[in-house]
Amino acid sequence: EQLRQRLHLLQNTLQEGRNAEYEQVLDRTGIAIQRIGPDGTILWASQGQLDLTGYSRDEYFGRNIADFNGVSLSDTPDREQEATVRCKNGAIRNVIVTGTNLMNGTEQGCDTLVMRDVTEQRRSELRLAVQFGVSQLLPGYPTMAEAAPAVLKLIGESLEFECGAFWVPEGAGELRCHAVWQREPPRLAGFSH
């Protein structure tokens, strides 16, 4: 019995040493990866994950994954899911999350989540879609001034703006507003007329 206990202790020590080595390797890769306990508690995160979110280890470890994003652990095992991550500075990043459910001797049901930042890719796709939409609108109007309200609406709604204005240069150093668009209903609750 004593030999079995020592062997078990040795195995755990070796496993912890291997885990520490793996964690060091993962930290150096820049990959955003984290281990989540069955209750959603963040057990470990790579430096890449911390860089993505802007949090330090002390601020991130031990908190619930729901504090940072809407990823449902039941939805991620062994498949990809698009989600958003709230960063420390308030920015929202678009990510593809791949989850794997691990069943090992130390942490049953622990999830490993790998996040790939696709924010810039999504922004580029959106900009291209808006550009295409505007190019489809323009031929239907004889002048840019007449197209301006439709163009402002398309851009504003697609990029989730609150309002927009179309200004045209007139004369020496003067601008004239030709069109204004505002989200209906406006989401500017803190302002009054």
N, C-alpha and C positions, 0 to 999 in steps of 0.2 A: 504494500500500500504506500509506504513512504517513497519507494522508487517510482511508483506511478505518479505521485504528486510532484516529485522533482522533474520527471520527464515532462509533465504537463506545464510546469513553470518554465522549463527550458524552451518548450515549443512556443509558449506565449512570448517569451523574451525574444526569440528569433523572429517571430511574426512581427512584433513591435519594431524590431530593428529593420526588417524588410520594409515595413510600412513607412518608416522614417526615410529610408533611402528612396522609395518610390515617390514620397511627397517632395523630397528635394529635387528629384528629376522633373516631376510635374511642374514645380515652381519655376524651373529654368526654361520650360518650353513656351510659356506665355499662354498656354491653353486655359480657358476659363472652365474649371471643373470644381465640383463640390460634392461632399458626402452629406447626406441628409438622413437623420434618424427617422424611425417609424412615426414619431409624433410631429415631424416637420422641423425639428431642431437642426441647425447647421452644425455639423460635427467637425468639418474641416473644409477649407477652400484653398485653392491654389492662388499663387500671386496673380495669375492672369485674371481670375475671378475678382480679386480685390481691386485690381487695376480697372477692370470693366466698371465696377460699381463705385469706386472712389472711397471705399471704407477701409479702415485698418482691421487687422486681425481681431483686436479687442472689441471693436464696434460690430463686427460681423459674426464671429463665432458665438454659438450658444443662443442666437436669436432664431426665431421661426422664419422659414423661407417665405411665408405669406407676407412678412413685413416688407419684402423687397419686390415681389412679383406675384402674378396671378397664376403661377404654374400649379396645377393640381398634381400631386404625386401619383394619384391613381391613374391619371391620364398619360403619364410619360414613360412608364416602363417599356423598354424595348421598342420605342418608336419615337419619331420626331414630332415636335409641336412648336408652332410659332407662339411667342409670348413677348411681353414687355418687361423690362427691368427698370425699377426706379433707382436712380443713382443718388449718392449723397448730396450732390449739388442741385438736385431737383430734376435733372435731365431724365428723359425717358429713352431707353435704348431698345431697339427691336432685336430680338435674339431667336435663334432656332435652338430648342432644347432637345437633347437626346438623353433619355433616362434609361438606366439599367438597374434592375432590382437585384441586389446581391444577397445571397443567403450564405453566410459563413458562420463560423463558430463564435465570433465575438459580438457581432452586431446583426442580429436577425432582422431581415427586412430593410436593411439600410439601402437607400437609393443613392446612386452616383449620377449626378446631372452634369452634362457637358453643354456649355452654352457657346454658341457661335454668334458673334455680333454681326447683324446684317442691316444695321441702321443706315449706313451710307448706300447700300444696295437698294433698300426700299425707297430712300429719298430720290435716288437716280431714276428708279422706275416710275415714281410719282411725277417727277419733273418731265420725263419723256411723255407720260400719259397726258399731262397738262399741255405740253407743247403740241402734241398731236391733236388734242381737242381744240386748241386755239386755231391751228391750221385748218381744221375742218369747219370752224365757224366763219372765218374771214371771207371766204368766197361768197357767202350769202349777203354781204353788206357792201354797198357801193363805196363807203368811206370808212376810215378807221374810227372817226368820231362817232359814226352810227353803230359800229361794232363794239365800241368801248363798254357799254353796259353789259352786254352778253359775255364779253371777254373777262371783265372784272368779276362777274358772278361765277363763271367757270373756275377762274383762278382762286377766288376766295373760298368757294365751297370745297374745291379739291384739296387745297392746302390748309384748310381749317382756319382761315383768317377771320377776323371780326369785321373788318371793313377795308375798303380800297378806294383809290381815286385815280383818275386818268387825267394827267396834266399834259398840255401841249404848249410848246414855246410860241410866243407871239411877240413880234417886235423885238426891240433891243433889250435882252435880258429880262423879259417878262414871261410869266407862265399863266395860263388860263386853265381852270378846271373844267373839263368837258363832261365828266361823268363821275358819279359816286355810287358805290355799292356798300350795303351793310347787311350783315347776317340777320335773318328773321327767324325767330325773335333774337334780339341781341343777347349775348352772354356776359355783358358788362354790368353785373349786378351792383358793383360798388360805385357806379356813377349815376348821377341823376340829371335830369334835363334842366 
